[in-house]
């Protein structure tokens, strides 16, 4: 069955709305669980969707939904690879700009405070559940954008997109780069993409390389590569530079003075 798309922006909007709804429903679990357990539960939910989609006829079962066209935007067709590439870059740039604005806003500051120390944030009157839920829903909307762009670029929605590894890969990229910064997940996704796309074409055992890279980075820098903390690669480099600067001489001439015995006043008792 073909699924033509006349308006690419309409498809993007629909994907965002569906992702926001699903993210809102999943965020209700934050009242009961949080942290690593919350991530594991979400991976379990994605695995349930994987089984459901693979067994449902209207989603094409194991074949997935095929025949998705790129559509048009402002009357311009996106079927050519160059036009689709420009469209993807524009959407990604706008999405990153929005994330940066939110990251610098009061909402971003309060969300980071609730993340770093939930007990202290709650003590000053911050509703940590509300900010955690809004941050999760906000991220789900951008995941919807990524899913729509992938469907428009590939032309199909394969059932493997619902497998639990599809949700674990972005999480792994964020942990590699550092989840406390914006540049961290971007850099981590670049590393994962290089291994998945390029190295997989050179060697069939590319998963060993991916696992080895992840293991080495986590053992050396638990906070990732580009995090600001002392347990990251950037933090280690800054610490090393500070030690080097501290060990260098200041360059000023220091005058060494000798202790001299004061002469006696000549008065004896």
C-alpha positions, 0 to 999 in steps of 0.5 A: 500500500502506498502512503503518499505525502502531499505536505511534508510539514503536515507529516512533521506536525502529525509525527510531533503530535503523536510523539507528544501524546505517547511521551505524555502517557509514558511520563506518568510512570515518572511518579513511580519510578525514575532514573535507570529503571525508568529508561528500562521500562521505556525500552520494555514498552518499545519492545511491546510495540515491536511485537504488536506492530509485527503482528498487526496487518495494518502496519504491514506486519514484518514487512512494515509500511512501504511506499512513503514518499517525501512529498512537497514543501511550499510547492517544491518537491523533496524527491531528489536526494539533494532537496531532501538533504537540504530539508533534513539539515534545515529541520535539524538546525531549527531543532537544535536551535530550539533545544539550545534556547530551551537549555538556556531558559529558566525552564532549562535551568530548573530542569537541570537543578531537578536532575542534579539534586531532586531533594534540594530542588524539592526543598526549595519548592520545585515540583520535580515531577512536573519538570521531569515530565515536561522534559521527557515530553519535550524530548519525545517531540524531537524523537517524533521529528527524527522518526518522520525524517527517517521515514521520509528519507528511507521511504519505509517504516520497518518493524525494526525501528520499534526494536529495543535497540532503536531506543537504546542507540540514542541513549548510548550516544548521549552517554558516550558524549555526555548527557549534561551538555548539548554537544555531548549527545551530538558528538556521541551520535557521530561516533555511533553513526561512523561505526554503524554506517562506515565500519559496518561496510568494511567488517562484519564484526563491527559490533565488536568495535562498537562494544569495545569503544563504549567499554573503553570510554566508560571505563576511562571517563564515566561521564563521557567525552565532552561532559564538563565534570571531572570524570569526562575526557574534557575534564581530564584534559582541563585537569592535566592542563592545570597541572602543567601550568601549575608546575611551570615556573612563574618566570620572575626572579626570586631573591634568596635571602639568608638568615643572619644572626642579629648583633647583640646590643652589648648590654649584659645582665 
